[in-house]
């Protein structure tokens, strides 16, 4: 779990009042990372399942974080009401295995852009979430993305995260400091 702790301190920046950017180096080639972004079964292992993302189409994100911890851990009360929710998203740009842009929360909270940059047998992922409208703001979305990208990073490195919600709590603190 030392790797996950290091990832909590991974760079995050606010690039506009409603936009955050996170960057991660992943231990996998871009085509494998692409599959973890677009294929629902793989995406459910680090973020949310639902249906596969395909060009010029809609897809579903299913909120169910039970798969993200290697141990059985309960949802925090403040997040339990979201469990089982389904958001219908639209694919805006689909350029495998380099760029994916989708709406977020049905477009109510802007767009998410995933850019993949191959670096040898690894991939640098740059995630930009723009148009955040939620009252919880960029800090809440930042801690969520930071936590989920840590799970992806660990998964692709052949490791797991013992307790996603403990990771999320630590991420909230780190992101609050980073974004001020």
Secondary structure by P-SEA (a helix, b strand, c coil): caaaaaaaacccccccccbbbbbbbbcccaaaaaaaaccaaaaaacccccbbbbccbbbbbbbcccccccccccccccccccccbbbbbbbcccccccbbbbbccccccbbbbbbbbbcccbbbbbbbbccccccccaaaaaaaaaaaaaaaaaaaaccccccaaaaaaaaaaaaaaaac
